[in-house]
Amino acid sequence: MKNVRLPSMLEIVCVLGLFLAIVFSFTAFFNLPIQLALFISWFLVILLGVRLGYGYPDLQEMITKGISKGLEAILILIAVGALIGTWIAGGVVPTLIYYGLEFIHPSIFLLATLAICSITSVATGTSWGTVGTAGIAMMAIGEGLGLPLPLVAGAVLSGAYFGDKLSPLSDSTVLAASMSKVDVIAHVRAMLYLSLPAFIITGILFTIAGFVYGGKNVDLDKVDFLKSSLLDMFDIQIWMLVPAVFVIVLLALKKPSMPTITAGALLGAIWASLFQGMSFVDAIGTAYVGFSADTGIDFMDKLLNRGGVEGMLGSVMVIIFGLGFGGLLEQLGVLKVIVSKFQHKLTSAGNVTFSTLIVAFLANVFGCAMYVSLILTPKIMEESYDKLRIDRRVLSRNSEVGGTMTSGMVPWSDNGIFMAGILGVSTLSYLPFMWLSFVSLGIALIYGYTGKCIWYTGEVKTEQQALHKHAN
């Protein structure tokens, strides 16, 4: 085998610059699918790998290794697609929308959205499942109440990601903790010091926004029309929510996500057959092709015609191509080289925190998947934390904030594609309203530079205690 080397900064800048140029030109100018841009970008990095001395079989193995790390996400995504299709057919999502329009006042709607999505996400441990169920319902209610949809999407995502980075059931929480070599419960406790104040601040912001927008544009005729249309199409009863309760309870009991969500999808198909007048064969079919109805009302059709495994195939391809791209970058040492260039400046908790957030965000940008970020960031940054004797809980917390909270901000990442597709709002439109993410990033930096909620390993504590004793 030939000698291999790490890439130079010039090579990295050229490859990543070309990657960004391809992605932006495909999406902004040529209206070509992001999946194609990511696939082409594989070969940019493959050419770099050949230049560095690797053979093609080694590079292909890097791609497959990268993809294998995200297969669980792909399985969950497929199950979520099936769930959305059957839950609309079974009246679960329409019932959520109906009761939301009936009972939630416009002025507190954004705060209610934040709270409902947070509770759902903490209980289930999945931001994707939350957005695909409660999120769809809240978007529909928000549109009915005349609220700006990007703002509603921001409240949905703030709630969804709050739970996704706090729930011990969340795969991203477990991944951030395990990659940082931290106990999951210890990681969750460390997250609480940051997440609770961030949630309170975000709640206040959405409450203010609710009073600013709520009541201004509410078209009561449209609300009544939407409610009556739902009643005409579906049997709306409280027991339509049984499949939702079933899934939330099982996930809260730490049952595996993929089979639990799939069981919830099956229950949705049974509900469609029992209560909505569909044949069981057609109801099961919605798990794959999604729900479809031609009401003659554009708004209703757009609201209800979604879901199914087929509807997730585009997101699945983004994840596959993104994980492959990230696998190549990881194995070639691209991010490691970038970090090594400013390693000498990582002499304080503040600088290390700032660097961790940047590395995690860049891993989302160039790795195209949250999993890439949560795997790479702790591996790249752990040495800097250990040198300063900063507790690994701080590493896992910063990795989660920088990785999970920014994953939905990148239009070509797995989260960006999924969230935009499900919510019907482009990534760049909802981005300014991801207030929980911005507040969390700000608090992480404040903690880093002030030393608040920054813990050190036993050696440092012993030294500090000794110094304090000597001073007295």
N, C-alpha and C positions, 0 to 999 in steps of 0.2 A: 504493500500500500504506500502511496506517495505521502511525503510529509505534508501535513495540513497546518494552516496558520489561522489566526484570528483576523477578521477584516479590519482595514484601516478606517479612520473616521471619514476620509474622502469617499471610500467605497460605500460606506453606510449611508452617507448623505445623498449620494447619487441614486442608490437603490430605493431608499425610502422617499426621496423626492419624486422619482419616477412613479412610485406606487401611488402617492397622493395625487399626482397629475392625472394618472389613468382613472383613479376613482372619481375625482371631481369632474373630469371631462365626460366620462360615461354617464354620470348622473345629472350633471348640470347642463351640458351642452348637447349631447347626442341622444339622450333619453334611452340609453341602453341599460340592461339590467346590471345591478351591482355584482351579482353572482359571476357574470362574465369577466368583470374587471378584476375580481379576486382570483379567478382561475388563471387569467393571463399573468397576474402578479406572481403566481407560483414560479413561473419560468424566469422572471427577473431574479428571484432569490436563488433558483437552481443554477443560473449562470454565474452568480456570485460564488455559490458553493463550489462549482467546478474550478473557478479562478483561484479559490482558496486551497485547492488540492483534493477535494472530495470526488469520489466516483459517483455516477448516477445511482447505483443501487443503494449507496449510503444515504443519499439525499431523499430517495423515495421512502426509505425506512423512516427518516425524520418526519416526512409528511404523515405517514400512517400512524406513527407514535403520537404525533400531535392530535390527530383526529380521534384516536382511541381515548384520549383524556376527556373528550366531551361527549362520548356516546350516551352517557346517562341523560345529558341535557336533551339530546335528540329524542330519546325514548319518551321523556316527560313531555316534550313539545308535541309529539304525535298524539299522546294521550289527551293533552289539553285541547288539541284540535277536535278530537272525537267528542270530548266533553261539551265543548261550545255548541257543536251541531245538535247533539241530542237534547241538551238543556234548553235550547230555544224551541225545538220541536215539542219537548215535554212540558213547556209552559213555565219552566223554572225561571229563566231570565225575564220573560214577559211579566211574570208575577212580581219579581223584584222591581221592575220598572214601574208597574202599576202602583204598588204600595209606596214606592218612593215619591211618585207624583202626588199621591193622596195625602201623605203625612209630613213630608219634609218641606219646611218653609224656605222660600228662595234666599232669604237673608242668611240663614245658617247652612245652606246647602253645601258650600265648599268645605266648611268645617266638618259637616256630617260625612262628606265624601272622604276626607282625610281620615276620620275616625273609623268609618266602616271598612275601608281598604286596609287600614293598619291592623284592625282586629282580625280580619280575614287572613291577612298575610302572616301575622304572628301565629295564629291557630293552625294554618296549613303549611307554613314554611316555604311557600312558593309565590314569588312576585308574578310569574307568568300566569299561574292559575288564578290569582287574585284579579289581575287585569282582564283575563279572558272571561271572567264571570261577573263579579261585583263591578269591575271597571267598565265593562260594556253597559251594564245597567245604569251606572252613574252618568256615563256620557249621554245616554239617551234621555235621562231625566234632565240633565243640564241643558241639552238642546231644547227640550220641551219648555224649560223655564226661561229660555232666551239668553243664557249665559255664554260668554265666549268659550268655544270648545278647547282652545289651547290652554286656557286657565283651568278648566275642569280636568283636562288631561294632566296638568301639573299637580293637582290635588290627588288624583288617582295614583300617579307614580310616586308621589311623596309618601303616601300611605303604604303602597305596595313594597317600596324599597325599605321603609322603616321596619316592617316585619321581616323582610328577607335577610336583613343583616343582624336581626336580634333573635330570631327563632332558632332554638337548638335543632329544629326539624329541617332547617334550610340547608340545602347542599352547599350553598356559597359560604354560609357560616361555618359549617363543618370543614370545608376545604381551606378557608383562611386560617382556621385554628390549627388544623393538622399540618399544613405546610409550614406554619410558624412554630410547630412543636409545642403547642399550648393546649391544655384541656379545654374542651368546648364550653363547659359551664363557666370556667374562668374567663374565657374570651367574651362570653355574653355579658358577664358582670362588668368587665372592662368597657364594653360597648355602652352599657347603661349610663356611665358617667358622661358620655358624649351624646348619646341618642336622646335621653330624656330632655335635657335643656334645648336641644335642637328641635325636638318635637313641639315643645311648648312655644318656642319662638315662631315656628312654622304655623302652628295652630292660630296664634295671634294674627299673623299676616293673612291667612286665609279667611279669618273672621272679618278683618277689616275689608278685604276684597269682596267678601260676601255682602256686606252692608253697602259697599260702593256700587256693586253691579246688581245685587238681588233686588227685585222689585222694579228696577228701571225698565227692563225690556220684557217683562213677563207678559206673555200673551195668553190670557186665561182661556180664550177660545181654542187656542192651539193645544193647551194642556188638556182641556176637556175632550177635544177631538182625538188626541192621542190615546187617552184613557178609554174612550168609547170604541176606538178602532181595535185596541188590544182585547177588550171584552168581546167584540164581534168575532175575532180570530181565535181566541184561546179561552179555555175554561180557567178563569182566574180564581183560585182558592188558596187558603193558607197552606193546605197540605201539598200544594205544588212545590213547596220549598223543602220537602223531605229529602230529596236527593242531595241538596246543598248541605243540609244538616248532617246527613250520613257521611259525606266526604270530609267535612270539617272535623267531625268527631273522630273518624278513623285516623286522619292525619295528626290530630292532636294526641292520639294514643300511640304516635310514632310508628304507624304502619307504613310500609314502603310506598313512596309517592306514585310510581308508575302504575302498579296494579290497583291502588286505591282510586286514582283518578279514572282509570279504565272501568272499574266497577261502578263509579258514579255515572259514567257515560252510559253504561248498560242500563242503570236504573232510570236515566233520563229517557232512554228508548222505551222502556216499559211504561213509564208515565205517559209518553206520547201515545202509546197504544191504548192504555186504559182510560185516559182522561181527555185526550185531544182528538180522538176519532181517526187516528192514523192506523194503517195496517202495521203489524209488527215488522214486516219486511221493509216497508218504506221508512219506518222509524229507525231501524238499524242502519239503513242506507245513509241517513243523515250523519252518522258517525264518520263516514268516509267522504261524502260529497258535500256535506254541510246542509243547513236548512235552506229551503228555497220556496218563496211564495211570490206570486204576482198579484199584488193588491191594486195596482194601478196608481198607487200613491208613492212617489219617488222616495219621500222621507221614510215611510214604513219599510219599503223594500230594502233601502240602504241599511236601515237599522237591524232588520231581521235576517237578511240573506247573507249569512256568514257561517264560519266554523267548518268542521270536517278536516280529516287528515289531508285531503287535497289542498285545502287552503293553507296548510302549514309547509308544503313542500318547498316553497321559495325560501322560507326561513331556515329549513333544514339544510338547504344547499349553502346558504350563507354561513351557517355554523361549520359545515364540513370544509368549505374552502377557507374560512377564517382560521379554523383550528390547524389546518394543514400549513397555512402561511405562517401562523404563530409558531408551529412546531419547527419549521425551517429556521426562523429567526432565533429561536431559543437555542437550538443545537449548534448554530453557527456562532453563537455568542455575541449577537448584535447589541442587545440591550446591556449586556455585561461590559462591553467595550465603552458604550456611551457613559455608563455610571462610573467606570474607572477614570474617566477624564476629569470628573469633579470629586473623586473620592477624598482627596486631600482637604476639601473644604467641609467635610462632614465631621465637624468637631464639637457640635452641640446638638442637644435634643431638638431644637428648632430646625436646624439645617437638615438633620436626618429625617424629621417629619415631613418637611417640605419636599425633600428628594423622594421620599417614599410615595407621596401623593402624585408627584410628577411621573415617576416610573410606572405606577399603577395605571395612570391615565394613558400614558404612551403605549402601554401594553394593550389597552383597549383599542387605541387608534390603529396600531400596527398588527396586533394579534387578532383583532376583529371579534373577540369573544371574551366575556367576563372570566371564563375559566382560565384562559391564557394569562390574564392579569393576576388572578388569585394564585396561580401556580408559580409564575415567574417572579412576582414582586418579593415575596418572602425569601426566595432563594437568592435573589440578587442583593437584597438589602440586609440580610441577617448578620453578615460580618460586621457591618457598620454599627449595628445595635450592640453586638457582643463586645466590640472594642470600647464602647462608651459605657458598657455594663448596664444598658437600659433593658428592663425586663421585656421578654418576648411578647407579653400581653400587649405592650404598646405597638410592637411590630404588627401583630395580628389585627389590632384595631385600625391602625393607619392603612394597612393593606386592604382591609374591608371597605373603609371609607373611600379610599382612592380608587379601588377596583369596582366594587358593587355600585356605589353611588354615582359613578360617572359612566357606567356601562350603557345606560340609556341615552347618553348625550351624543354618541357617535353614530351618524346616520347609516354607516355601513357595518356596524357591529351586530352581533346576534340580537342583543337587547334592543338596539335602535330600530332594526328592521321589524322585529316582532311587535314592539310597543306601537310604532307608527301604523303598522298594518291592522292591528286589532282595534286601536282607538280611532283610526280614521283621521289622524292629525299628523302632519309631517314632523320629523324629529326636530328640525330647526324652529318650527312653530311652537312646540311645547317646551323646548329647552329653557327659555327665559323664566318659565314658571315652575321649574324643578327646585322649588325653594328649599325643601328639606336637604337636598344634595348640597346646595351652595352654603347653607347654614352649617351643615356638618363639616364641610371642608374648612370653613372659617374657624369653627370651634377647635378643630384638630390643630390648626396652625397656632391659635391662641394658646392652647395647652402646651404645644411644643416650645414656643418662645418664652412663655412665662414659667414653665416648669410645673404648672398645675396638672394634677392627675397623670404625672409621668413617674413611673415606678422604676426602681433600680434593683439589681440583683443583690444578694446578701452581702457580698464583699463590700460594695459601696456603702450600704447601710452601716456595716461594722466600722468602716473608716470614718464615716460621718459622726457616729456615736462617740468614737474615740476622740475625735477633734473637739466635739462639744464638751466631753468630760474634761479634756485637757484645758479648755478655755475657762471652765469653771474652777 
